[in-house]
């Protein structure tokens, strides 16, 4: 019989957590991200290399305490995992995305992995992986695969498993020490989430897979796990736990926050460009910037709404889960529309001259356009339609 790790029944003991340093507050995490954003932006052009990775930038995030911000205070984090701190978490992601969308994409995956581990793992596992995060080890989530050669777990003696198959779009491949991965269990027992100790057992990477329009520095290669082995201690939660709602679809608010940050960078740089040319008195430019200001504020309102929705008293109920998913689908769709409209207006503002390097618009346009292509956009919007047609309200 295949066994998966059970969910935690109690928080880590004081003996487990006493080695962690004092935590920062959600407000301090948000301030740290805001302060770091200009530095990330200044470095972004140098990092924008196909197959590259923002290693230096993640060192900055580590120093700022942001690699552990999604952990509870008892584990030396900022407590951004709680529903009450959702707005601070979204703003942290927004600021990082405003600095560099490639960094934001990988950082959002790191946060996502730590949240999943806290939701599904045992108390000892949570404490163990918290220590890894404090040591600067990067986490992420690898779920996308080609069904013809997807990841499978093959049972071995003593509760161990041999892996077979590959993941695609494995962001941070070659740099993540602890990717959180889904794999099929034998005999149709479902999908199992596990942590791969990739620093000790690195997968085989196909770098030729990643030849993207944008987001070059995310290192989203194809990662072949065939022949690697894991133990029962590496399994996170029971089978199929990764796909439980509302966590699976509701997490879309986090990548949408990163996208909004990139969209705000487009707006900020458009204003700076027009000021540098002395075009601030042009009535048509002012009109477009007025539209852009409305788009920016609309995105910020969606962040506030998502945070309020996550903190609802009924969020843990079945009806509350449906509402959370519907709101997340609305938000991701709205942020996509806001971002595309912002790009269109910015193009008209800056013209052909503004789209030449070393101006940042060319990179921002590529990165944001690519990052907006998240899975199943039509299905997400149709799910909102089903929700309201069923007579339900947000």
LINMO-V545204 format. One record per backbone hydrogen bond with DSSP energy under -1.0 kcal/mol. NH is the residue of the N-H (numbers start at 1). CO is the residue of the C=O. If there is no record, write none. Layout:
BEGIN
NH;CO + NH;CO
END
This chain:
BEGIN
8;121 + 17;13 + 18;14 + 20;17 + 29;25 + 30;26 + 31;27 + 32;28 + 33;29 + 34;30 + 35;31 + 36;32 + 37;33 + 40;36 + 41;37 + 42;38 + 43;39 + 47;43 + 48;44 + 49;47 + 51;216 + 52;49 + 55;53 + 58;54 + 59;55 + 60;56 + 61;57 + 62;58 + 63;59 + 64;60 + 65;62 + 66;61 + 71;68 + 75;72 + 76;73 + 77;72 + 79;71 + 80;69 + 82;79 + 85;82 + 86;83 + 89;85 + 90;86 + 91;87 + 92;88 + 93;89 + 94;90 + 95;91 + 96;92 + 97;93 + 98;94 + 99;95 + 100;96 + 104;100 + 105;101 + 106;102 + 107;103 + 108;104 + 109;105 + 110;106 + 111;107 + 112;108 + 113;109 + 114;110 + 115;111 + 116;112 + 117;113 + 118;114 + 119;115 + 120;116 + 121;117 + 126;122 + 127;123 + 128;124 + 129;125 + 130;126 + 131;127 + 132;128 + 133;129 + 134;130 + 135;131 + 136;133 + 137;132 + 142;180 + 149;146 + 152;164 + 153;184 + 154;162 + 156;160 + 160;157 + 161;230 + 162;154 + 163;228 + 164;152 + 166;149 + 167;223 + 168;144 + 170;221 + 171;169 + 172;218 + 173;170 + 173;219 + 175;172 + 176;172 + 177;138 + 178;138 + 180;140 + 181;194 + 182;142 + 183;192 + 184;151 + 185;190 + 189;186 + 192;183 + 194;181 + 195;234 + 196;179 + 198;177 + 198;196 + 200;197 + 201;197 + 204;224 + 206;222 + 209;206 + 210;207 + 211;209 + 218;215 + 219;216 + 221;219 + 222;206 + 223;167 + 224;204 + 225;165 + 227;163 + 228;225 + 230;161 + 234;231 + 235;232 + 236;193 + 240;191 + 241;238 + 244;241 + 248;244 + 250;246 + 251;247 + 252;249 + 253;250 + 254;251 + 256;252 + 257;253 + 258;254 + 259;255 + 260;256 + 261;257 + 262;258 + 263;259 + 264;260 + 265;261 + 266;262 + 267;263 + 268;264 + 269;265 + 270;266 + 271;267 + 272;268 + 273;269 + 274;270 + 275;271 + 276;272 + 277;273 + 279;274 + 286;282 + 287;283 + 288;284 + 289;285 + 290;286 + 291;287 + 292;288 + 293;289 + 294;290 + 295;291 + 296;292 + 297;293 + 298;294 + 299;295 + 300;296 + 301;297 + 302;298 + 303;299 + 304;300 + 305;301 + 306;302 + 307;303 + 308;304 + 309;305 + 310;306 + 311;307 + 312;309 + 315;312 + 317;314 + 321;317 + 322;318 + 323;319 + 324;320 + 325;321 + 326;322 + 327;323 + 328;324 + 329;325 + 330;326 + 331;327 + 332;328 + 333;329 + 334;330 + 335;331 + 336;332 + 337;333 + 338;334 + 339;335 + 340;336 + 341;337 + 342;338 + 343;339 + 344;340 + 345;341 + 346;342 + 347;343 + 348;344 + 349;345 + 350;346 + 351;347 + 354;350 + 356;353 + 359;356 + 364;360 + 365;361 + 366;362 + 367;363 + 368;364 + 369;365 + 370;366 + 371;367 + 372;368 + 373;370 + 374;372 + 380;376 + 381;377 + 382;378 + 383;379 + 384;380 + 385;381 + 386;382 + 387;383 + 388;384 + 389;385 + 390;386 + 391;388 + 392;387
END
